[in-house]
Amino acid sequence: MIGRLRLRSQSTATQGRIFLRVATLGLFAALFVHTPAQGQERRPLDLEDMFAIKSVGAPAISPDGEWIAYTVSETSLENESSKTRVWMVPTTGGEAIPMTVADSSLGNPQWSPDGKYLSFTADRGGSKNQVWVLDRRGGEARQLTEVEEGVSSYRWSPDGSHLLLSVRDAKPEETWAEGRENAPQAPWVIDRLQFKRDGTGYLTGNRHTHLYTFDLASKALIQITSGDYDDSQATWSPDGRHVAFVSNRTEEPDGNQNSDIWVVASDNTDGGRTLRQITRNPGSDSSPAWSPDGERITYVTRVEPDLIWYATRHLAVVSSSGGEPKVLTRALDRHVRSPRFSADGEAILFRLEDSGENHLARISREGDDLERIVQGPLSAGSFDLGPGGTIAVLVATLDRPNEIHVLSGRDLRRITHTNDHFLSGIQLAEVKNVQFPSRDGTEIEGFVTLPVGYQEGVRYPTLLRIHGGPVSQFRHAFNLEAQLFAANGYVVVQTNPRGSSGYGQAFSSDLWAEWGVRDYEDVLAGVDYAIEQGWADPDRLGVGGWSYGGILTDHVITQTDRFAAAITGASEVLYIANYGHDHYQLQWEKELGLPWEGDNRQAWENISPFNKVDRVTTPTLIMGGEVDWNVPIQNSEQLYQALRRLGVPTQLVVYPGQGHGLRPPSYQKDRFERYLAWYDQWVKPGVKPVADGG
């Protein structure tokens, strides 16, 4: 067995794990403690504070190891926008220096191999997203690329002479109603199996994303892949002669998730018709990274494609010339991501999701000696490797959003303090990491956030908030929503029920074709636990969530009347109505089958809470985006219509022009204001009305 595994039973091993967490909390206290500014009193969060917290990301260590470039993003309610700047901080710590002005499209900072230049992407001066570069010796940023369709992503070649670009095909020339005044938009003509995508719209024509090399001296742009496929995650070989990338090049890419690793010569002249296929796994292979000698490629693989989103993402390695791969983490049974070889090529570093924690781990290239080099009650995110084994990594904790940390040897130090000043004036709520048994004895993990100013022995109105996914999790990271609810007097219960990631493939796939059964029991067990501990008032309970959180909320309110109020956001309630309407055609066909074949139709009906809608008595606020094709607003409308007809207190809120996520800051604020107003109206007084029959 590789490494340590979380145990799913109430045992001495579990008790030992809890002891270890307490000890680790003490170990990390010195890293994460913050104190208020002198003379400043702390106050609870308010709604305006939603936009005061800045987001730190994309750490990149300079080739000399002396600096770390990174991004800081902030949202403005006043300007209805989010903007990002590139900053730079010494690896040893010290004052951070802003390198760019704030820009809504800025991102992806990288260093040139010689360390003289800091590059980034931005959409400036009416030009689509392009690569820009700053000379560290001074001066203004200058534009490097002038690609008509813009640049999706880029990478410097090892010798700094070229850029590797991902570029989407140009739009075909528009001939519809040419020359006519006030002509309507051309009709969408569709012939793909996967014909829509949330945030994109209808998928028409044959536009795909391909790879190009860009010569910095001559400005020559050479296309090195082509065809009716999308190519992504491209990376140079150490000698710059080849490029590894990810592509699904099956006969019907929309009908499977069979992406593979491919290699093309970087000086290819036939548009990528000459390729070398490296992996042949029928599941998805992604995130390729070369060994320093160019002999191997490490990557992430899903070896059980029929399990779709429930399948574990494993770490694998294969010869860069192809052949039989070796899966290194099969026994670990946890999701991995973002693998990178160490400088000597003897080990692979990667991100590891385990329980409600995210670690940075290292394993030998043969699959031995797994070590968690950044671990504990935290979430380790994006990372970069520097000279001498130095690692820059994003780390979040329950009381602090992501900040850049540097790992040198075994010394982990925080070197950015982006949100310190703001947080020093805020009284944050206490968050407890808890474990409790579900109805069948399965151990479930979760987080309970106590109200700001919590008093022992007092029971508080309590909200069960359910995460999206379903293959996702609540984790050891700062949760703004829970903190805002706690600042308004609520206990917040957040559980990781069956279906969640972080607990192994069997735990996740337990949800298969049975949504709203054991996951329902798991989330209610979290509420029962909070009541048993004396935190929650059983007569003042609310429930809610977005996406899968809304879907499971629909199951909750059709099976129990325990909750005084519910809020269901972007949820599905009648699954058959979404066949061919949401963008999950492949996933639903795998899990439930084609609805007209055999007994499959009953499987679609079994997971549809709409079929029990007549049992709902809970006042329910229903929300969603007008053009959400991930979880279409159609189902929210159907639920609203049914509850309105049944006489259940309800309201439907639809955000114009919005997909699955709400982008305008004013909509984000409005959503939370409505959350609080609905829960304050129904949960705090403990009112549970009876439906009047319509």
C-alpha positions in Angstrom: 0.0 0.0 0.0 1.3 3.5 -0.9 1.3 6.2 1.7 -1.5 6.7 4.2 -5.2 6.3 3.4 -8.1 7.9 5.1 -10.1 5.2 6.9 -13.9 5.3 6.5 -14.8 3.7 9.9 -15.1 4.8 13.5 -11.9 3.2 14.9 -8.7 3.8 16.8 -7.2 4.7 13.4 -9.8 7.5 13.1 -9.0 8.6 16.6 -5.4 8.7 15.8 -6.1 10.8 12.7 -8.0 13.3 14.8 -5.1 13.5 17.3 -2.7 14.0 14.4 -4.8 16.8 13.0 -4.9 18.6 16.4 -1.1 18.2 16.6 -0.6 19.5 13.1 -2.8 22.5 13.8 -0.4 23.5 16.5 2.5 22.9 14.2 1.0 25.2 11.5 -0.2 27.9 13.9 2.9 30.0 13.6 2.4 30.1 9.8 -1.1 31.3 9.7 -1.8 33.4 12.7 -2.7 37.1 12.1 -3.4 39.9 14.5 -5.4 43.1 14.0 -3.7 46.4 13.1 -2.7 48.5 16.1 -5.8 50.1 17.7 -8.2 48.4 15.2 -11.2 46.5 16.6 -12.4 43.4 14.7 -15.9 43.3 13.2 -17.9 40.6 11.5 -17.9 40.3 7.7 -20.6 42.1 5.8 -21.8 41.9 2.2 -19.6 44.6 0.9 -16.6 42.5 2.1 -17.4 40.0 -0.6 -15.3 42.2 -2.9 -12.6 43.2 -0.5 -10.9 39.8 -0.5 -8.3 39.4 -3.2 -7.4 36.2 -5.1 -3.8 35.1 -5.4 -2.7 32.7 -8.1 -0.2 31.4 -10.7 3.1 31.3 -8.9 6.2 31.2 -11.2 9.8 31.1 -9.9 12.4 33.1 -11.9 15.2 30.9 -13.5 17.7 32.4 -11.0 15.4 31.4 -8.1 15.4 34.9 -6.6 11.8 36.0 -7.5 8.3 34.7 -7.7 5.8 36.2 -10.1 2.2 35.7 -9.4 -1.3 37.2 -10.0 -3.6 39.1 -7.7 -7.3 39.5 -8.8 -9.9 41.7 -7.2 -13.5 42.4 -8.0 -15.1 45.9 -8.1 -18.8 46.2 -7.4 -18.7 49.8 -8.4 -17.2 49.1 -11.8 -18.9 45.7 -12.3 -15.6 44.1 -13.2 -12.8 41.8 -12.1 -9.2 42.8 -12.8 -5.8 41.2 -12.3 -2.3 42.4 -11.9 1.0 40.6 -12.0 3.2 41.0 -8.9 6.7 39.9 -8.0 8.1 39.0 -4.6 11.6 37.9 -3.5 11.8 34.1 -2.8 13.2 34.9 0.6 10.3 37.1 1.4 10.0 40.9 1.5 8.1 43.7 -0.2 6.0 42.6 -3.2 6.3 44.8 -6.3 3.4 45.4 -8.8 4.6 44.7 -12.3 1.5 45.6 -14.4 -1.5 47.7 -14.2 -4.8 46.0 -13.5 -6.4 44.4 -16.5 -9.6 42.4 -16.9 -8.0 39.8 -19.2 -4.5 39.6 -17.8 -3.0 36.2 -16.7 -0.5 33.4 -17.1 2.8 35.0 -16.0 5.9 33.2 -17.2 9.6 34.0 -17.2 11.8 33.8 -20.3 14.4 31.0 -19.9 17.2 33.6 -19.4 15.2 35.4 -16.7 15.4 38.7 -18.4 11.7 39.0 -19.3 8.4 38.5 -17.6 5.6 37.6 -19.9 1.8 37.4 -19.6 -1.3 37.4 -21.7 -3.7 40.3 -22.0 -6.3 41.8 -24.3 -5.2 45.4 -24.8 -5.8 48.1 -27.3 -8.7 46.3 -29.0 -6.5 43.3 -29.8 -7.6 39.8 -28.8 -5.7 38.0 -26.1 -2.0 38.3 -26.9 1.4 37.6 -25.3 3.1 40.6 -23.8 6.5 40.9 -22.3 8.2 43.1 -19.6 11.9 43.7 -19.5 13.1 43.3 -15.9 15.6 46.1 -16.5 12.7 48.6 -16.9 10.3 50.0 -19.5 6.8 49.5 -20.6 5.3 46.1 -21.5 5.4 45.4 -25.3 3.2 43.1 -27.3 5.0 40.0 -28.7 2.2 38.2 -30.7 -0.3 39.5 -33.2 -2.5 36.5 -33.8 -5.8 37.4 -35.4 -7.9 35.0 -33.3 -5.9 35.7 -30.1 -3.9 33.3 -28.0 -5.5 30.7 -25.7 -2.3 29.7 -23.9 1.5 29.9 -24.5 4.9 28.5 -23.4 8.5 29.6 -23.9 10.8 27.2 -25.7 13.7 25.9 -23.6 16.2 28.2 -25.5 13.9 31.2 -25.4 13.7 31.5 -29.2 10.1 30.5 -29.8 6.7 30.5 -28.2 4.3 27.5 -28.3 0.8 28.9 -28.8 -2.7 27.4 -28.6 -4.9 29.2 -31.1 -8.6 28.6 -32.1 -9.4 28.4 -35.8 -10.6 31.6 -37.4 -14.4 32.2 -37.9 -15.6 31.4 -41.4 -16.5 34.4 -43.5 -20.1 35.5 -42.9 -22.2 35.5 -46.0 -25.7 35.4 -44.5 -27.9 38.1 -45.8 -24.9 40.0 -47.2 -25.6 43.6 -48.0 -29.1 43.7 -46.4 -29.9 46.4 -43.9 -31.1 45.2 -40.4 -30.4 41.6 -41.4 -30.9 39.1 -38.5 -28.1 37.0 -37.1 -27.4 33.9 -39.2 -29.1 30.7 -38.1 -27.1 28.2 -36.2 -26.5 25.1 -38.3 -25.5 22.1 -36.1 -24.3 18.6 -37.0 -22.2 17.7 -33.9 -23.2 15.1 -31.2 -22.1 17.5 -28.5 -23.8 20.6 -29.8 -23.8 23.0 -26.9 -21.7 24.0 -23.9 -22.5 26.3 -21.0 -20.6 29.6 -21.4 -20.0 29.0 -25.1 -23.4 28.4 -26.6 -24.2 26.3 -29.6 -21.2 24.5 -31.1 -21.4 25.0 -34.8 -19.0 24.6 -37.7 -15.6 23.0 -37.5 -13.6 25.6 -35.4 -11.0 23.8 -33.3 -8.0 24.8 -31.2 -4.5 23.9 -32.6 -0.9 24.4 -31.8 1.5 26.9 -33.4 5.1 27.9 -32.9 6.0 31.6 -33.0 9.6 32.6 -33.9 10.5 35.6 -31.7 13.1 36.9 -34.2 11.3 36.5 -37.5 7.7 36.7 -36.1 6.9 33.6 -38.2 3.8 31.7 -37.1 3.9 28.0 -38.0 0.9 25.6 -37.5 2.1 22.2 -36.1 -1.2 20.4 -35.5 -4.5 20.4 -37.5 -7.6 18.4 -38.2 -11.1 18.2 -36.8 -9.8 17.9 -33.2 -9.0 20.1 -30.3 -5.4 20.1 -29.1 -4.5 21.4 -25.6 -2.0 21.3 -22.6 1.0 21.5 -24.9 4.5 21.4 -23.5 8.0 21.5 -24.9 10.5 18.6 -24.6 13.6 19.6 -22.7 15.6 19.9 -25.9 12.9 21.9 -27.7 12.6 19.4 -30.6 9.2 18.0 -29.7 5.9 19.0 -28.2 3.6 16.7 -26.1 -0.1 17.6 -26.1 -3.5 16.2 -25.3 -6.1 15.4 -27.9 -9.1 13.2 -28.5 -8.6 11.9 -32.0 -11.2 9.2 -32.1 -13.7 8.9 -34.9 -16.4 10.5 -32.7 -14.7 12.6 -30.0 -18.1 13.8 -28.7 -19.1 10.2 -27.9 -16.3 9.4 -25.5 -13.7 10.9 -23.1 -10.8 9.2 -24.7 -8.1 11.9 -24.8 -4.6 10.7 -25.3 -1.0 12.1 -25.1 0.5 12.8 -28.5 3.9 14.1 -29.6 4.7 16.2 -32.6 8.0 17.6 -33.9 8.3 21.3 -33.0 9.5 22.0 -36.5 6.7 20.0 -38.1 5.8 21.3 -41.6 2.8 19.1 -42.5 0.4 20.7 -40.0 0.7 17.8 -37.6 -0.3 15.0 -39.9 2.8 13.2 -38.7 2.3 12.4 -35.0 3.3 9.9 -32.4 0.6 8.5 -30.1 2.0 8.0 -26.7 -1.0 6.6 -24.7 -3.8 4.3 -25.8 -5.9 4.1 -22.6 -9.7 4.3 -23.5 -10.1 6.7 -20.6 -8.8 10.3 -20.4 -5.1 11.0 -20.3 -4.0 14.6 -19.6 -1.5 17.0 -18.0 1.7 15.7 -19.7 5.1 16.7 -18.3 8.6 15.6 -19.6 11.4 14.2 -17.6 14.6 16.3 -17.7 16.3 13.8 -20.0 13.3 13.7 -22.3 13.0 9.9 -22.0 9.7 9.8 -20.0 6.4 11.6 -19.8 4.4 11.7 -16.6 0.6 12.4 -16.8 -2.8 12.0 -15.2 -5.0 9.1 -16.3 -8.5 7.7 -15.7 -8.4 4.0 -16.3 -12.1 3.3 -15.8 -13.8 5.5 -18.4 -17.2 4.0 -17.9 -17.3 5.5 -14.5 -17.2 9.0 -16.1 -16.8 11.7 -13.5 -16.6 9.2 -10.6 -13.4 7.6 -11.9 -10.2 8.4 -9.9 -7.5 10.4 -11.6 -4.2 8.5 -11.2 -0.6 9.4 -11.7 1.2 7.5 -14.6 4.5 7.5 -16.4 5.3 6.3 -19.9 8.3 6.3 -22.3 8.2 9.4 -24.5 8.5 7.1 -27.5 5.3 5.2 -26.4 4.8 1.8 -25.0 3.3 0.3 -21.9 2.6 2.9 -19.2 3.0 2.4 -15.5 0.2 3.7 -13.2 2.0 4.8 -10.0 -0.9 5.5 -7.6 -3.5 2.8 -8.3 -3.4 1.6 -4.6 -3.6 5.2 -3.3 -7.2 5.6 -4.7 -7.1 9.4 -4.5 -7.3 12.1 -7.2 -4.0 13.6 -8.4 -3.3 16.5 -10.7 -0.5 18.8 -12.1 2.5 16.3 -12.1 6.1 17.6 -12.6 9.4 15.8 -12.6 12.0 16.8 -10.1 15.1 18.4 -11.4 17.1 15.2 -11.3 14.3 13.2 -12.9 14.2 10.7 -10.0 10.9 11.8 -8.5 7.5 13.2 -9.6 5.8 16.0 -7.7 2.0 16.3 -7.8 -1.1 17.7 -6.1 -3.0 15.1 -4.0 -6.6 15.4 -2.8 -7.2 13.4 0.4 -10.2 13.8 2.7 -10.9 17.5 3.1 -7.3 18.3 2.5 -5.1 19.0 -0.6 -1.5 18.1 -0.3 1.7 18.5 -2.3 3.2 15.1 -2.7 6.3 13.4 -4.2 6.8 9.9 -5.4 9.7 8.1 -7.1 9.4 7.6 -10.8 9.0 3.9 -10.1 6.0 4.5 -7.8 7.8 4.0 -4.4 8.4 6.2 -1.4 5.3 8.4 -1.5 5.9 11.5 0.7 3.5 14.4 1.4 5.9 17.3 1.4 3.2 19.9 2.1 0.4 18.4 4.3 -1.9 19.1 7.2 -5.2 20.9 7.7 -4.7 23.0 4.5 -5.3 23.1 0.8 -2.1 23.2 -1.4 -2.8 24.5 -4.9 -0.8 25.5 -7.9 3.0 25.2 -7.6 6.2 25.8 -9.4 9.7 24.4 -9.1 12.8 26.5 -8.9 16.6 25.9 -8.8 18.0 24.0 -5.8 14.7 22.2 -5.2 12.8 25.4 -4.1 9.0 25.1 -4.5 6.5 28.0 -4.6 3.0 26.8 -3.8 -0.4 28.3 -3.1 -1.7 27.4 0.4 -5.1 28.1 1.8 -6.4 27.4 5.3 -9.8 27.7 7.0 -9.0 31.2 8.2 -7.1 32.5 5.2 -7.4 32.5 1.3 -4.6 31.4 -0.9 -1.2 33.0 -0.3 2.2 32.1 -1.8 4.4 29.9 0.3 8.0 28.7 -0.3 9.1 25.2 0.6 12.9 24.9 0.9 13.9 21.5 2.3 11.3 21.0 5.0 10.9 24.7 5.8 7.5 26.0 4.6 7.3 29.8 4.8 4.5 32.2 3.8 5.9 35.1 1.7 2.8 37.0 0.5 0.4 38.8 2.7 -2.2 40.0 0.3 -5.2 39.9 2.5 -3.5 40.4 5.9 -4.5 44.0 6.4 -8.1 43.4 5.5 -8.4 40.3 7.6 -6.7 41.9 10.6 -9.9 43.9 11.1 -12.3 41.1 10.7 -13.7 38.8 13.4 -13.8 35.4 11.7 -16.1 32.6 12.8 -14.6 29.4 14.3 -14.7 26.4 11.9 -14.7 22.9 13.2 -13.5 19.9 11.1 -15.8 17.0 12.2 -16.5 13.4 11.5 -19.7 11.6 12.2 -21.5 8.3 11.2 -24.2 8.3 8.6 -27.3 6.2 8.9 -25.5 3.0 7.7 -22.5 3.6 9.8 -20.3 5.1 7.1 -18.0 7.8 8.4 -18.7 11.2 6.9 -16.5 14.3 7.1 -17.6 17.9 7.2 -17.1 21.4 8.5 -19.2 23.3 11.0 -18.9 27.1 11.2 -20.1 28.6 14.4 -21.7 32.0 14.5 -19.5 35.0 15.3 -19.8 35.6 19.0 -20.9 32.0 19.6 -21.9 31.3 23.2 -21.6 27.8 24.7 -25.0 26.3 25.6 -27.0 28.5 23.1 -28.6 26.8 20.1 -28.6 28.8 16.9 -30.5 28.8 13.6 -28.6 26.4 11.4 -28.1 26.1 7.6 -27.2 22.9 5.8 -25.2 24.1 2.8 -24.4 21.5 0.1 -21.5 21.6 -2.3 -21.7 21.4 -6.1 -20.2 18.6 -8.2 -21.3 16.1 -7.1 -17.7 14.9 -7.4 -16.2 17.8 -5.4 -15.8 18.6 -1.7 -15.6 21.1 1.1 -12.0 21.4 2.1 -9.6 23.0 4.5 -9.7 26.4 2.8 -11.3 29.8 3.5 -15.0 29.7 2.7 -16.5 33.1 2.2 -20.1 32.0 2.1 -19.9 30.1 5.4 -18.2 33.1 7.0 -20.9 35.5 5.8 -23.7 33.3 7.1 -21.9 32.9 10.4 -21.4 36.7 10.6 -25.2 36.9 10.4 -25.9 34.6 13.3 -26.1 31.1 11.7 -24.4 27.8 12.4 -23.3 26.5 9.0 -23.1 22.7 8.4 -21.1 21.6 5.3 -20.7 17.9 4.7 -18.9 15.8 2.1 -21.5 13.1 1.4 -21.2 10.1 -0.8 -20.4 11.2 -4.3 -17.8 13.6 -3.0 -14.2 13.4 -4.1 -11.3 12.9 -1.7 -12.4 9.6 -0.2 -11.8 7.1 -2.9 -13.5 5.8 -6.0 -16.0 3.6 -4.2 -17.2 6.4 -2.0 -17.6 8.7 -5.0 -19.3 6.2 -7.3 -21.7 5.1 -4.6 -23.9 7.8 -6.1 -24.2 6.0 -9.4 -27.8 6.2 -10.7 -29.0 6.7 -7.1 -28.9 10.5 -6.5 -30.8 11.6 -3.4 -30.5 8.3 -1.5 -27.3 7.8 0.6 -26.1 11.3 -0.1 -29.4 12.5 1.4 -28.8 10.4 4.5 -25.2 11.7 4.8 -26.1 15.4 4.7 -28.9 14.9 7.2 -26.5 13.1 9.5 -24.4 16.2 9.5 -27.4 18.2 10.8 -28.2 15.6 13.4 -24.5 15.8 14.6 -24.7 19.6 15.0 -27.9 19.2 17.0 -26.3 16.5 19.2 -23.4 18.8 19.9 -25.8 21.5 21.1 -24.9 23.9 18.4 -28.0 23.7 16.2 -31.6 24.5 17.0 -33.7 21.6 15.5 -36.7 24.0 15.1 -34.7 26.5 13.0 -33.1 24.7 10.1 -32.5 25.8 6.6 -31.0 24.0 3.6 -29.6 25.1 0.2 -26.9 24.9 -2.4 -26.0 25.6 -6.1 -25.7 23.1 -8.9 -25.4 19.6 -7.3 -26.0 21.5 -4.0 -29.4 22.6 -5.5 -30.1 19.2 -6.9 -29.6 17.5 -3.5 -31.6 20.3 -1.9 -34.5 19.3 -4.2 -34.2 15.7 -2.9 -34.1 16.9 0.7 -37.3 18.9 0.5 -39.2 16.1 -1.2 -38.2 13.6 1.5 -38.5 15.6 4.8 -40.3 18.6 6.2 -37.6 19.2 8.9 -36.3 22.4 7.2 -38.0 25.8 7.7 -36.7 27.1 4.4 -34.8 26.0 1.3 -32.8 27.7 -1.4 -32.2 25.7 -4.6 -29.8 27.3 -7.1 -29.2 26.1 -10.7 -30.7 22.7 -10.0 -32.1 19.8 -12.0 -35.4 18.3 -10.9 -36.9 16.4 -13.9 -34.0 14.7 -15.6 -35.8 13.4 -18.7 -36.6 17.1 -19.6 -32.9 17.7 -19.8 -32.1 15.0 -22.3 -30.6 16.9 -25.3 -31.0 20.2 -23.4 -28.2 20.3 -20.9 -24.6 19.7 -22.0 -24.1 16.3 -20.3 -25.3 14.1 -23.1 -22.4 11.6 -22.7 -22.4 11.5 -18.9 -26.1 10.8 -18.6 -26.1 8.2 -21.3 -23.3 6.4 -19.5 -24.9 6.6 -16.1 -28.6 6.2 -16.9 -28.7 4.8 -20.5 -30.6 6.1 -23.5 -34.1 6.9 -22.1 -36.0 5.1 -24.8 -34.2 1.8 -24.5 -35.4 -1.1 -22.3 -35.9 -0.1 -18.7 -33.7 2.9 -18.8 -36.6 5.4 -18.6 -37.3 4.3 -15.1 -33.7 5.1 -14.1 -34.2 8.6 -15.3 -37.4 8.9 -13.3 -35.9 7.3 -10.1 -33.5 10.2 -9.6 -36.0 12.9 -10.4 -37.2 14.7 -7.3 -40.0 16.3 -9.4 -41.9 13.0 -9.1 -42.3 13.6 -5.4 -42.9 17.4 -5.6 -46.4 17.0 -4.1 -44.7 16.2 -0.8 -42.9 19.6 -0.5 -44.1 22.0 2.2 -40.8 23.9 2.7 -40.8 27.5 1.6 -38.3 27.4 -1.3 -36.4 30.2 -3.1 -35.5 29.0 -6.6 -32.6 30.7 -8.6 -30.6 30.3 -11.8 -29.1 31.8 -14.9 -31.2 32.5 -18.0 -28.8 30.8 -20.4 -27.4 28.1 -18.1 -26.8 25.0 -20.2 -24.9 23.1 -17.5 -28.1 22.9 -15.4 -30.7 24.7 -17.4 -33.2 27.1 -15.9 -36.0 25.0 -17.4 -36.0 22.7 -14.4 -36.0 25.6 -12.0 -39.0 26.9 -13.8 -40.8 23.6 -13.6 -40.1 23.3 -9.9 -41.3 26.9 -9.3 -44.5 26.2 -11.3 -45.3 23.1 -9.3 -44.7 24.7 -5.9 -46.6 27.8 -6.9 -49.5 25.6 -8.0 -49.3 23.6 -4.7 -49.5 26.7 -2.6 -46.0 26.4 -1.2 -44.3 29.7 -0.4 -41.8 30.2 -3.3 -40.1 32.7 -5.6 -38.2 32.3 -8.8 -35.2 34.5 -9.5 -33.6 34.4 -12.9 -30.4 36.3 -13.7 -30.5 37.7 -17.3 -27.8 36.6 -19.7 -26.1 34.4 -17.1 -24.9 30.8 -17.4 -24.1 28.4 -14.6 -22.0 31.0 -12.7 -23.0 34.6 -12.1 -20.4 36.9 -13.4 -21.5 40.5 -12.7 -20.5 41.5 -9.1 -23.9 43.1 -8.6 -25.6 39.7 -9.3 -23.2 38.0 -6.9 -24.2 40.5 -4.2 -27.9 40.3 -5.1 -27.8 36.5 -4.8 -26.4 36.6 -1.3 -28.8 39.4 -0.2 -31.6 37.2 -1.3 -30.1 34.2 0.6 -30.0 36.1 3.8 -33.5 37.7 3.3 -35.1 34.3 2.7 -33.4 32.5 5.6 -34.0 35.4 7.9 -37.7 35.4 7.0 -38.3 31.7 7.5 -35.5 30.1 9.5 -34.7 32.6 12.3 -38.3 32.8 13.5 -38.7 29.0 13.1 -41.9 29.2 11.0 -43.0 26.1 9.2 -46.2 26.8 7.3 -48.6 24.2 5.9 -49.3 24.4 2.1 -52.8 25.9 1.4 -53.5 23.6 -1.5 -53.2 26.3 -4.2 
